[in-house]
Amino acid sequence: MNIELIQGDILEKTCDLLTLYQFKDAKRLTGITAAADEEMAGAISALIEQKSFEGKLGENMVFPTFGKMKARSVALIGLGDKKKFNADVVRKIGGYMVKLSREHKMRSVATNLPGVETASLPARESAQALTEGLLLAGHQFHIYKGAQFKKEKKPRELGQVFILETDKRALKFGPEGLETGCVLAEATMLARDLVNTPSADMTPAQLVEEAQKLAVRGSNISCKILDQKAMERMGMNAALSVARGSQHAPVGAHLIYRPKNSKKTVAIVGKAVTFDSGGLSLKQANSMETMKIDMAGAASVIGLFKALTVLKPEVTVHGIFLAVENMPGGSAYRPGDVVTAMDGTTIEIKNTDAEGRVTLADALVYANKQKPDLMIDLATLTGACVVALGEDIAGLMTNNQKLGQKLLTAARETGEQLWELPLYEPYMEPIKSKIADINNTGGREAGAIKGALFLKPFVGETAWAHLDIAGPSYAEKETRPDQPCGGTGYGVRLLAKFLMSL
């Protein structure tokens, strides 16, 4: 999809579809929408009344212009409540534009920047959000479709979007927002593709190869590979134990983005279980169907680093993951085993399906050895977090409220939902083991919190936030117009926004 922001009168642009906007319960048409209504001899006003169009977010009506305008058709899209209008509304509007274009087989669309005309949103923010919404909604994962699919006549896809503005500030600052939106959308789509790829083609070694591709000359990114021997030398016996049942050797990646002028150092750790069968504590068959997604944390780390090369935050960033596959082989680790993490902590294995935290224990210790100012991990860690917050919201647990508030702010601005849960210390008691330092379950109640409490000792005194992304990392059904079913790339844009704010 090609998106251009150009100077010009939107009503004079030849295109398949002209998109106009209306806030909820607006008493009259204003601005460009009013001008278009005049061109159409009041047809838009008449249709609004006839169809009882209220302007709810995403509400729309599409109608032909019958040659009265240069656009072949017009779409009126609701912006929702004016008081709730923000960048994420614009992001969704971009998604609705793509859906309408597909439905009506439109290849070219002309629009303006939502919110700029009413001065309710800066042009840069509007352009960035609209671009993200358009590209993310247009993303499709068809790599594994067969020959028949390729032979079939495809529906028309939106290929050209013209954003027309006459306002000087919009023309000055809009292009920067458009460029940033493209960068973040492409990074998010990379993470989506990695998550969507079947585990047979996304083994630990292949996941690390994807990280290596980012370390090219001029990128300010380097990539250190931690092979099995290196992990053994460093004493990463917790992560190594999880990998024992698989024919695929464990391997880690340590990405480093190092700008010339660095204000802080941040370590970001991703869970990277490329397939989780549950190990000897075997999952039910239907629970394994989507377990290729258990490396979504690492996928988002890789996506984030793709964006960093262009965004260039003045922060040194370490991106770390230890890639393993959790399988029930003859040498698999067992319930009742005791394994030793990199820092010497002994862990009693009560359930081999609680493998993510066991792997992350070593990854967090390793990350902390880089002496970061703060650490963040992303992990599809617990089904309990999905029970608590549903499939759209990630859980945040942190030992530093200032860090937590910054992440919540970034989440609101990027539309990636995040909700804080408490690190309630009394819940640490069930995690204690009678024969080792800790055990890897702690019982069913408050499972998301206990998962975070298990990880907490491995970060020491470093400011740290744990993001449990088990819910929003994968969309079983479409809940947003800019998010097709499948991997979502959750966390890429949130963390990019966070890093740019430091």
CORGITA-V347791 format. One record per backbone hydrogen bond with DSSP energy under -0.5 kcal/mol. CO is the residue of the C=O (numbers start at 0). NH is the residue of the N-H. E is the energy in kcal/mol with one decimal. If there is no record, write none. Layout:
co=[CO/CO]
nh=[NH/NH]
e=[E/E]
This chain:
co=[0/1/3/3/5/7/8/9/10/14/15/16/16/17/19/21/21/22/29/29/30/31/32/33/34/35/36/37/39/41/42/43/44/45/46/47/48/53/54/55/58/60/62/64/69/71/72/73/74/74/75/76/77/79/80/81/85/85/86/87/88/89/90/91/92/93/94/95/96/97/98/99/100/101/106/106/107/107/108/109/110/111/112/112/114/114/115/121/122/123/124/125/126/127/128/129/130/131/132/133/134/139/141/145/146/147/158/159/160/160/161/161/162/164/166/167/168/169/172/173/174/175/176/177/178/179/180/181/182/183/184/185/186/187/188/189/190/191/192/197/198/202/203/204/205/206/207/208/210/211/213/215/219/221/223/224/225/226/227/228/229/230/230/231/234/235/236/237/238/239/240/240/241/242/246/250/251/252/253/254/255/255/256/256/259/260/263/264/264/265/266/267/268/270/271/271/274/274/276/277/279/283/283/284/284/287/289/290/290/291/292/293/294/295/296/297/298/299/300/301/302/303/304/306/306/307/312/313/313/315/316/316/317/317/318/319/320/320/321/322/323/323/324/325/325/326/328/332/333/336/338/338/339/340/344/345/346/346/347/347/348/350/353/354/355/356/357/358/359/360/361/362/363/364/366/367/372/373/374/375/376/377/378/378/378/381/381/382/383/384/385/393/394/395/396/399/400/401/402/403/404/405/406/407/408/409/410/410/414/416/418/421/422/423/424/425/427/427/428/430/435/436/437/443/445/446/447/448/449/450/451/452/454/455/456/458/462/463/464/464/465/465/466/466/467/468/470/472/472/473/474/479/482/485/488/490/491/492/493/494/495/496/497/498]
nh=[2/160/5/162/164/9/11/12/69/71/72/18/109/74/76/78/79/25/32/33/34/35/36/37/38/39/41/40/42/45/46/47/48/49/50/52/51/24/79/58/77/75/73/67/14/64/17/62/19/76/60/21/57/23/83/84/88/89/90/91/92/93/94/95/96/97/98/99/100/101/102/103/105/104/158/159/15/16/161/18/163/113/115/116/119/120/118/125/126/127/128/129/130/131/132/133/134/135/136/137/138/141/144/149/150/151/1/108/3/162/110/163/5/7/170/171/172/173/176/177/178/179/180/181/182/183/184/185/186/187/188/189/190/191/192/193/194/195/196/200/201/206/207/208/209/210/211/212/213/214/215/218/257/255/253/226/251/230/231/232/233/234/235/234/236/239/240/241/242/243/243/332/244/245/248/322/225/320/223/318/221/257/258/316/261/262/315/372/373/317/375/319/377/297/273/323/276/325/282/280/281/286/287/287/288/290/292/275/293/294/295/272/298/299/300/301/302/303/304/305/306/307/308/309/310/311/314/262/263/265/256/318/267/319/254/269/252/322/271/250/273/274/326/276/278/328/331/279/336/348/340/346/236/343/340/437/338/348/349/439/335/353/357/358/359/360/361/362/363/364/365/366/367/368/369/370/462/266/464/268/466/270/380/468/469/384/385/386/387/388/389/418/467/420/465/403/404/405/406/407/408/409/410/411/412/413/414/415/416/393/395/423/424/426/427/428/430/431/431/438/432/432/347/446/449/450/451/452/453/454/455/456/457/458/459/461/374/398/376/466/396/467/378/468/394/472/473/487/488/475/485/482/479/474/491/494/495/496/497/498/499/500/500/501]
e=[-0.5/-2.8/-0.6/-3.5/-2.0/-0.6/-1.8/-1.3/-0.8/-2.4/-1.1/-0.5/-2.6/-3.1/-2.7/-2.6/-0.5/-1.4/-1.0/-1.3/-2.1/-2.6/-1.9/-1.9/-2.0/-1.9/-3.3/-1.5/-1.2/-2.2/-2.4/-2.4/-2.0/-2.7/-3.0/-2.2/-0.6/-2.4/-2.4/-2.2/-3.3/-2.5/-2.9/-2.0/-0.7/-2.0/-2.4/-2.4/-3.2/-0.6/-1.5/-1.7/-2.1/-2.6/-1.0/-1.0/-0.5/-1.4/-2.2/-2.1/-2.2/-2.2/-1.5/-2.6/-2.3/-1.7/-2.2/-2.7/-2.3/-2.3/-2.5/-2.3/-2.9/-0.9/-2.3/-2.0/-0.6/-1.7/-3.3/-2.5/-2.8/-0.7/-1.6/-0.7/-2.1/-1.1/-1.2/-2.4/-2.8/-2.3/-2.6/-2.7/-2.1/-2.5/-2.6/-2.5/-2.5/-2.8/-1.9/-1.6/-0.8/-0.7/-1.7/-1.6/-1.7/-1.8/-2.7/-2.4/-2.6/-0.6/-2.8/-0.7/-2.6/-1.5/-2.1/-1.6/-2.8/-2.0/-1.4/-2.5/-2.4/-2.2/-2.6/-2.2/-2.2/-2.6/-2.3/-2.5/-2.1/-2.3/-2.6/-1.8/-1.9/-2.3/-2.5/-2.1/-2.1/-2.6/-1.3/-1.7/-1.0/-2.6/-2.0/-1.8/-1.5/-1.2/-2.3/-1.6/-1.5/-1.5/-1.9/-2.0/-2.2/-2.5/-2.4/-0.8/-3.1/-2.5/-2.4/-2.4/-2.0/-0.5/-2.7/-1.0/-1.9/-2.1/-1.5/-1.3/-1.3/-0.5/-0.9/-0.7/-0.5/-1.8/-0.6/-2.7/-2.6/-2.0/-2.6/-2.8/-2.1/-0.6/-0.5/-2.3/-0.7/-0.5/-2.8/-2.7/-1.2/-3.0/-2.4/-2.5/-2.6/-2.1/-0.9/-2.1/-0.6/-2.5/-2.7/-1.1/-1.7/-0.8/-0.8/-1.2/-0.5/-1.9/-2.0/-0.6/-1.1/-0.6/-2.0/-1.6/-2.3/-2.1/-1.6/-2.3/-2.5/-2.6/-2.1/-1.6/-1.4/-2.0/-1.1/-1.5/-2.7/-2.4/-1.5/-2.9/-0.5/-3.0/-3.0/-0.6/-3.6/-0.6/-3.2/-2.3/-2.7/-0.6/-0.5/-2.0/-2.4/-0.5/-0.9/-2.3/-0.7/-1.0/-1.7/-0.5/-2.0/-3.3/-0.5/-3.3/-0.6/-2.1/-3.2/-1.8/-2.6/-0.5/-0.8/-1.8/-4.6/-1.7/-0.5/-2.3/-2.7/-1.6/-0.8/-1.6/-3.1/-1.8/-2.6/-2.4/-2.5/-1.3/-1.6/-1.7/-0.7/-2.3/-1.9/-2.7/-2.9/-2.4/-2.0/-2.0/-0.5/-0.5/-0.7/-2.0/-2.1/-2.8/-2.4/-2.2/-2.5/-3.0/-3.4/-2.3/-2.6/-1.8/-2.0/-2.3/-2.2/-2.1/-2.2/-2.1/-2.1/-1.6/-1.2/-1.1/-0.9/-2.0/-2.7/-1.4/-0.9/-2.0/-2.6/-1.4/-1.2/-0.7/-1.3/-3.4/-0.5/-0.8/-3.2/-1.1/-2.5/-2.0/-1.6/-2.6/-2.2/-1.3/-1.9/-0.7/-1.7/-1.7/-0.9/-1.7/-2.8/-1.9/-2.3/-0.5/-2.1/-0.6/-2.4/-1.0/-2.1/-1.5/-1.0/-1.9/-0.6/-0.7/-2.4/-1.6/-0.5/-3.0/-1.7/-2.5/-1.9/-2.5/-2.2/-2.8/-2.2/-0.9/-0.8/-1.1]
